[in-house]
Amino acid sequence: MTDTVKHMKWWGWGNEGVGFHHEDKPGFAPFVEKAVGLDLGSATRASEPSFEDVDVPASRASEGFVRELTAIVGGEHVTTDDMVRVIHTYGKGLRDLVRIRGNQILRSPDVVVYPADEAQVQRVVDAAVAVDAVIIPFGGGSNIAGSLEPLPAETRTVVSLDLGRLREVVDIDADSGLARVQAGAQGPDLEAQLNAKGWTIGHFPDSFTHSTVGGWVATRSTGMQSDKYGDIADIARGLRVVRPGDVLVLRPLPSTSSGPSVREMILGSEGRLGVITEVTVQVHRIPEKRNIYAYFFPTWEAGVAAMQAISESDASPSITRISDARETAFTLATSKKRSGFSKFTAETALPKIMSSKGWDLDTICLSFIGYEGGVAHAKHQKKLVDAIVKKHGGMGVGEGPGLLYDQKKFDTPYLRDFLLDMGAAGDVSETAAPWSRLNQVHDAVYEAAHKAYAEIGVTGWIMSHLSHSYHSGACLYFTFAFVFQDDPLTEYDTVKSAIQQAFVDNHATISHHHGVGREHSAWLEQDISPEGVKVMTALFEGADPGAHFNPNKVVAD
Ligand SMILES: Cc1cc2nc3c(=O)[nH]c(=O)nc-3n(C[C@H](O)[C@H](O)[C@H](O)COP(=O)(O)OP(=O)(O)OC[C@H]3O[C@@H](n4cnc5c(N)ncnc54)[C@H](O)[C@@H]3O)c2cc1C
């Protein structure tokens, strides 16, 4: 089996041997006890799941079909191995992790294939379509919208087409700042190849370490520095997509008026329109300066108003982010000893500073704002932002906390597995709304979540931040947690559904950057109207009449 393609743990996030621990975070355990009533001191931690306990549905791939795939990609690059099929069954959503730990694998891909190049992808697709098989493209497997799983009712052979061997930067057009990149390149691999030539893509989602360029395009991903570099929808200019019999080619253009945008149709298509093999992305020279500064605001409303004012101003920071009071409390309470926050923790200077300003420790909000570019540019941007922050009653606290945030951001995802080990859920829902609606959405989601917690009968936690600012609005990102009672997935559905419904009821979208998959498809009509769904259905059915490409995702039957 291909050993050059690295996969995450079969049962959780990230690399084997890496996990969350809180020994160096003295405030973490008391915080968790207060937030969700879980005493980490007395709770029993579940042991690591054993693959021997997992029942994997038998592969339905015929010997003849596996032989045919083997003839295309070579014996080392096609497998019906149980572990590999399980790795390709789900993404890393909470529902996925609960099901995988609970031995709930009702359907797995029957065969996993790792083509080496676009020609092999074409031959695999054509062979699969010829035998009426289903093809599910696989990037890093990091999605959290239920975008990968084959449905239990699927009776046809399911092929997981893993792009992991297509990971080269093929060419850089330095005059235009465009790089041709193979779709299976994971974040670190891509960035290393670009950095070696002095370039960066500027796309850094929290899942950067384990997600791919093709996956980013297929889910309409957004990275941390989107205020400067744009979402992947802005960054991805050209595309090559393997479809039955031929390749759909979209040349990289700065803009075009050649009818409805086929490029936009591929963006967010979650594998339903074909297999993306190559993406031409905008790249930038590595900036001379890259800083993230921390600020405090007395209240959420003051902070949001400041973010809006920044988005309307001449300032162009790379990151605008503000945590609400609860997320701020979480960040302060769970920082490492002697971290960049130490001088601001409750025991030391923070209460004094806050009371001298007449601020309430329970309402303060922590903000991170990033600056990137030439030294003079970064300095000028900061000056413009500092003036806006001051006008909105905020105060800067320097670069230390920002450095820490930047270094630790890729570690946080491991926390979810730790909470699951302890019998608790920790998950996220994110949205975007116009500036005029953001506070309404924020409050409505809190209310909906607390109602859902009351229904389940638990003390639940919810916190939020605003990030990714645009001219007309921003993304709101909610993190919620509670201790499971008797029926984890039903309880999860109660909370998650309440939050999603609050989004659409308050003029916000069902997802700003995680996609639709199966997790959010129930709200699609409310998001884009029944006519919108009709148009989308017509696109999928017209472009894939045999339903060979990842059927029942985004628009579900
Ligand atoms: C801890 C955590 C943090 C996250 N943070 C962020 C974040 O900050 N920003 C963000 O945008 N997302 C985030 N995500 C979500 C996820 O990482 C993104 O959806 C990501 O873009 C998925 O990429 P992938 O390569 O892992 O795709 P996969 O999970 O493998 O696939 C996702 C979907 O895309 C399709 N697909 C994948 N590759 C191709 C291809 N080459 N051609 C056609 N279809 C393809 C698949 O069939 C599937 O439908 C996070 C997820 C987790 C678990």
The ligand as a Tripos MOL2 file, in Angstrom:
@<TRIPOS>MOLECULE
LIG
   53    58     1     0     0
SMALL
NO_CHARGES

@<TRIPOS>ATOM
      1 C1         -9.9070   21.1400   13.6480 C.3       1 LIG1
      2 C2        -10.4170   21.6650   12.3520 C.ar      1 LIG1
      3 C3        -10.1730   22.9750   12.0010 C.ar      1 LIG1
      4 C4        -10.6620   23.4730   10.7990 C.ar      1 LIG1
      5 N1        -10.4070   24.7690   10.4620 N.ar      1 LIG1
      6 C5        -10.8260   25.2580    9.2770 C.ar      1 LIG1
      7 C6        -10.5560   26.6140    8.8890 C.ar      1 LIG1
      8 O1         -9.9270   27.3670    9.6230 O.2       1 LIG1
      9 N2        -11.0070   27.0210    7.6820 N.ar      1 LIG1
     10 C7        -11.6790   26.1950    6.8420 C.ar      1 LIG1
     11 O2        -12.0360   26.6230    5.7490 O.2       1 LIG1
     12 N3        -11.9710   24.9320    7.1820 N.ar      1 LIG1
     13 C8        -11.5560   24.4340    8.3580 C.ar      1 LIG1
     14 N4        -11.8310   23.1280    8.7000 N.ar      1 LIG1
     15 C9        -12.6000   22.2750    7.7720 C.3       1 LIG1
     16 C10       -11.7410   21.5040    6.7330 C.3       1 LIG1
     17 O3        -10.3910   21.4710    7.1000 O.3       1 LIG1
     18 C11       -11.9150   22.1190    5.3600 C.3       1 LIG1
     19 O4        -13.2280   21.8390    4.9240 O.3       1 LIG1
     20 C12       -10.9170   21.6740    4.2990 C.3       1 LIG1
     21 O5        -11.0160   22.5570    3.2230 O.3       1 LIG1
     22 C13       -11.0950   20.2540    3.8110 C.3       1 LIG1
     23 O6         -9.9660   19.9050    3.0290 O.3       1 LIG1
     24 P1         -9.4940   18.3910    2.8940 P.3       1 LIG1
     25 O7         -8.3460   18.3660    1.9650 O.co2     1 LIG1
     26 O8         -9.2640   17.8070    4.2360 O.co2     1 LIG1
     27 O9        -10.7650   17.7520    2.2050 O.3       1 LIG1
     28 P2        -11.5390   16.4030    2.5470 P.3       1 LIG1
     29 O10       -12.0400   16.4430    3.9230 O.co2     1 LIG1
     30 O11       -10.7390   15.2340    2.1510 O.co2     1 LIG1
     31 O12       -12.7660   16.5270    1.5490 O.3       1 LIG1
     32 C14       -13.7460   17.5080    1.7150 C.3       1 LIG1
     33 C15       -14.7100   17.4880    0.5280 C.3       1 LIG1
     34 O13       -14.0260   17.9250   -0.6360 O.3       1 LIG1
     35 C16       -14.0030   16.9070   -1.6230 C.3       1 LIG1
     36 N5        -12.6740   16.9230   -2.2270 N.ar      1 LIG1
     37 C17       -11.4830   16.8420   -1.5970 C.ar      1 LIG1
     38 N6        -10.4840   16.9000   -2.4950 N.ar      1 LIG1
     39 C18       -11.0660   17.0100   -3.7060 C.ar      1 LIG1
     40 C19       -10.5740   17.0900   -5.0380 C.ar      1 LIG1
     41 N7         -9.2790   17.0820   -5.3020 N.pl3     1 LIG1
     42 N8        -11.4670   17.1730   -6.0400 N.ar      1 LIG1
     43 C20       -12.7890   17.1910   -5.8030 C.ar      1 LIG1
     44 N9        -13.3090   17.1220   -4.5770 N.ar      1 LIG1
     45 C21       -12.4530   17.0350   -3.5420 C.ar      1 LIG1
     46 C22       -14.3230   15.6230   -0.8930 C.3       1 LIG1
     47 O14       -14.9340   14.6730   -1.7460 O.3       1 LIG1
     48 C23       -15.2480   16.1110    0.1960 C.3       1 LIG1
     49 O15       -16.5420   16.2520   -0.3310 O.3       1 LIG1
     50 C24       -11.3780   22.6140    9.9200 C.ar      1 LIG1
     51 C25       -11.5920   21.2810   10.2710 C.ar      1 LIG1
     52 C26       -11.1210   20.8040   11.4870 C.ar      1 LIG1
     53 C27       -11.3710   19.3770   11.8480 C.3       1 LIG1
@<TRIPOS>BOND
     1     1     2 1
     2     2     3 ar
     3     2    52 ar
     4     3     4 ar
     5     4     5 ar
     6     4    50 ar
     7     5     6 ar
     8     6     7 ar
     9     6    13 1
    10     7     8 2
    11     7     9 ar
    12     9    10 ar
    13    10    11 2
    14    10    12 ar
    15    12    13 ar
    16    13    14 ar
    17    14    15 1
    18    14    50 ar
    19    15    16 1
    20    16    17 1
    21    16    18 1
    22    18    19 1
    23    18    20 1
    24    20    21 1
    25    20    22 1
    26    22    23 1
    27    23    24 1
    28    24    25 2
    29    24    26 1
    30    24    27 1
    31    27    28 1
    32    28    29 2
    33    28    30 1
    34    28    31 1
    35    31    32 1
    36    32    33 1
    37    33    34 1
    38    33    48 1
    39    34    35 1
    40    35    36 1
    41    35    46 1
    42    36    37 ar
    43    36    45 ar
    44    37    38 ar
    45    38    39 ar
    46    39    40 ar
    47    39    45 ar
    48    40    41 1
    49    40    42 ar
    50    42    43 ar
    51    43    44 ar
    52    44    45 ar
    53    46    47 1
    54    46    48 1
    55    48    49 1
    56    50    51 ar
    57    51    52 ar
    58    52    53 1
@<TRIPOS>SUBSTRUCTURE
     1 LIG1         1 GROUP 0 **** ****
